[in-house]
Amino acid sequence: MMLAFVLPLFLLLFFGYAITWDVKDIRLAVLDHDGTRASRELVDAFVASGYFTVAEHLATPRAADEDLVLGRVTGVLTIPAQYSRDLDAGRSPAVQLLLDGSDANTATIAQNYADAIVTRYGLDRVLRGRTLQPPFRLETRTWYNPNLESRNMIVPGLIAVIMSIIAAMLTALTIAREWERGTMEQLAATPVSRMEIVLGKLLPYVGIGLFDVAVTITAGMIIFGTPLHGSPLLLAVLTLLFLVGALGLGIFISAAVKSQLLATQFAMVSTFLPAILLSGFLFDIASMPRALQAISYLVPARYFITVTRGIFLKGVGAGVLWPQALFMLAYAALGLGLAARTFKKELV
């Protein structure tokens, strides 16, 4: 019961705070050989963007190398000595930005930020004091996540990943526990069918799973501010389909191995790694090799993550999510079928 009621909330808080793709406060060292007002304006443009923080002003290129090697800064901005003269003469001076590529994701994002800042700053200088207007102006709008906060997409995905793990682990212990405690004889002596026993083991955990989902959704909305734009009823129905399949998988593992230790290990391997790596939670499926893309179609968490993100962020309905609903319905039928077929009342 501790596993059932405490672990989902703990995992949500732990991963919700630990996992983020937001890159802010990029530590920057400045090597300014020019030392003029124009060079300081360029540095101020980086700071004013809100993405860069000047951690240190350097005197020599050797100090820049040391900062990057020791990880004190993410980038070093080098402004040449003739910077302001070249600007006044109408020439384009070369400004260097060295980035620490050991973290490729942060370096790529920092490079994109820097390109945008320099482009905007250069355009402002060209138009300064003139009545000219640029030929066009780009106005961007980001739907579904206007502030591009990674938590808004992480939390719905976490709900799917956490329930994939917890559901299979909970029921993976049920029948295996009966075998290890020697109480399987009582079940074998009853006149109920195998499917009735499986449903009897399954239904209490369906209620627990729905309660866990409700708690994690509430915590995600209150603690992380994740919006819920879609129908809670549709989310509940599709969650029920997913839980039945995940719980049925756990019972199938429990009936097959008849050992709590092995059942727990099998449940972790069959749910945790696929849910994290092949569901689209952390990595874009379209960027994976074709072989892994094909395997990802067999991972139920892939479809449930589409459901949670679609309902939370986009507010879509059954007309959009029906393919995911059909797959999860098939997953639920397969999970129950495997559990009932594998469970044996005979004592061997």
Secondary structure, DSSP 8 states (H G I E B T S, - for coil): -HHHHTHHHHHHHHHHHH------SEEEEEEESS-SHHHHHHHHHHHHTSSEEEEEE-SSHHHHHHHHHHTS-SEEEEE-TTHHHHHHTT-----EEEE-TTSHHHHHHHHHHHHHHHHHHHHHHHHTT-----S--------S-TT--THHHHHHHHHHHHHHHHHHHHHHTHHHHHHHHT-HHHHHHS---HHHHHHHHHHHHHHHHHHHHHHHHHHHHHHS-----S-HHHHHHHHHHHHHHHHHHHHHHHHHH--HHHHHHHHHHHHHHHHHHSSSSSS-GGGS-HHHHHHHTT-HHHHHHHHHHIIIII---HHHHHHHHHHHHHHHHHHHHHHHHH---S--
